[in-house]
Structure formats: structure tokens, C-alpha cells
């Protein structure tokens, strides 16, 4: 059975986007010569990505205007909007919990929950995230879109690994 991995970054005070929904602050302190490619290491065991509409829209309008950066994966975009799907990008208007349960049963590699907060909240509340890969960015935003704003219950985790580089800290937890 596939595992569900949350892999994203947040500010020290728990936000995944600033007041305007921006992510321009997603960087380290800039003085670490250590070149660690956490992303490439992580995606070796992933073949499917889940994201909400806002995350998808931000990728195609701000972060990667000319090329779909996740072309090596099948991406499911959870949305109520009517969009035309392709082989690699599937727009679905379905309950994320039902979709995840279905995808977990399929053959293949694991599933990456890429964002946003609403989707993450639903999966956390459904206790469907198996591993939490959180990179803490050395910035305090004060307000914005909080990662675990709508958690309705306690989820106990076990710390598997930490790593610090360029002022950032990766925290990897598994659900207990």
C-alpha cells in the first residue's frame, strides 16, 4: 500500500504563505555552502502528487510559467473548477479523503501532498498522512496561511530525522 507524504516548507511561526499568499520568503539565510538536494532525494519514491487549486495556480502563474515542473509525476489537482485534464495533470472534483484512499490501493510508488492548507487540513483530520517532511524556514511572517490551522484533533508523531542547512531545518516525522 502506498504511503502519503506531506512535503513542504513553513515559516518558523507555522505559515506556508504570507498575507497575500506569496512564497517569495522560501529561502535559507544564504550563507551556507553546503549543497543539499532534499527534493531529489524525496521524489525518488514518489509517482503521484496531490495539490489544491491555489497551489496549482501559483505554480503555473508565478513559479514556473513556461514548463510544468512535475512532469515526471501524475498530479491530481483537487478543484471545483471545470478544467481539461491531461495525461499528467488530472483535475478532479471529489472528496480528497476518498481519492487518497483509492490511490493508496493502486500499484506504484508513494503519494506526495504538495499543498495547500485546505487539502492538508482535510487529510490531517482524516488521519491519512503517514509521513510529515517539514522544512522550517528561518523567517517569522506574523500572519498568512497557517499550515495546521484547521486541525481538529491531536495526531501523535514520531521524529525520524532532522537535518539543518543554510539556516533551515528539515523535520521528518512518521505517524505513530
N, C-alpha and C positions, 0 to 999 in steps of 0.2 A: 504494500500500500504506500502511496506517495505521502511525503511529509509536506506540511505547509510552513513556509519560512517567511517571516516578516523581515525585510532587509531595507532599512532606511536610516536617515540621519535626523537628529533633533538638536535643538539648542540646549544649552545647559539647563535652562528653565522649562524644557519639555515641549517646545513648539517645533512643528515641521515646516511651517511657513510663517512669514511676517504678517503684519496687519493687512497688507494688500495682496497676500497670497504668494508673495515673491520668495525665491530661494537663493538670491544672489549672495547671501551670507554663508552659504555652504562651503566653507573652506577652513583650512587649518590656520595656524599662526604664521606660516610662511617661512620659517627659518630652519626647517628640519631637512637635511639632505637625504634622509632615508626614504627610498622609493618603494613603497609597499603598495601592491596592486590587490587590494582586498576584493574588488569587484570580480576580477578574472578568476580568482580562487573560488569565490562564492558560486558563480554561474556554471562551473563545471558539472554540478549535479542538478541543474535546473533545465527544464524544457518548456515550462508554461509560466506565464506571467498574468497576474490579476491586477487590475487598476480601475479606479473610478474615472468618470468623465473628466473631472477637473485636472487630474494628473495627466491623462492622455492629452488634453487640450494644451496644457502647459508645455508638454514635451514638443508637440508639433508647432506651437506658435512662438515659443521662447527659447527652448533648449536645443532643439535640433530641427531647424527649418527645412533642410533640404533632403534629409535621409531619415528613415525610420531606424532608430538606433537599436531596436530589439528584434531585428530581422532574423536572428538565429533561434527565435522562440515563437511559440504560439501565444498570442496575447489576447486575453479576454478583457474587454472594456465594459464595465457594468454601467449602463445608462438607460434612461427612459427616452432618449432621443432616437429618432429613426435615422440610422446611418447604414451605409452599404459596407458589408463585411468583405474581407479578402481572405486568402488562404492563411495569412499570418496574423491578421487583426480581425477579431470577431467581436462585434458589438452585440451585447445581449441585455435584454430587459427581463431579468429573472432574479429571484431571491439569491443573493450571494452565498448563503448558507447551503442551499440546495445545490448550487453549481459546484461549490467546493466539495461537498460530499460525493457528487457524481465524478468529478475529476480525480479525486483521491483513489477511486476504484479502477481507473484506467491504467494501462501499462505505460511505462516510461519513467522519466526522472521526476524530481520533486517540483513543487509549485512555489513561486515567489510572489508574495503580496507586496506590490511596489508602492501603493498608496491609493487613495488619500485617507484622511482621518475617518470619514464616514464608513468607508469599507472596512478599515482596520477595526473600528469600534464594533461593527456588526460581527466580525469574525472573532474578536476577543470575547464579546458577550456570548457567542455561541461556543466558546472554548475550542475553536478549531485551529488555532495557531500552535504548531508544535515547537518551533524554534524562533527566538527573537534575536535578530542581529541588529543591534542599535549602535550607531556611531554618534557619540556626543561631541558636538562642535563647540569650540571654546568661544561662545558668544551668548549673551543674555539678551533676548528680544523684548521681554516685558509683556508682550501680548502678541496675538496672532492665532494661528490654528494649532491647537494643542493636540498632541498625539493621542493621549488616552482620556480625552475629555468626557466621553460617554460610557466609560467602563461601569457596568452595573454590579459587578461582583469581584471578589478577590480571586486572582489567578496566582497560584504559587509557582515559582520558577526556581530552577537550579542553575547557578552560574557555572558555565563550562569553560569559558576562556575570556581573558582580557588582553588587549594589546593597545599600546599608546604610540603615536607617531604624529609629528607635526602639530602637537598640542591637542589632537583629537584622541578619543578613547573609544575603542570598539568593545562592546559588552555583548557576549553571546550567552544566551540563556536557553534552557530547554524546559518545557512544561513538566512539572512534577506529577 
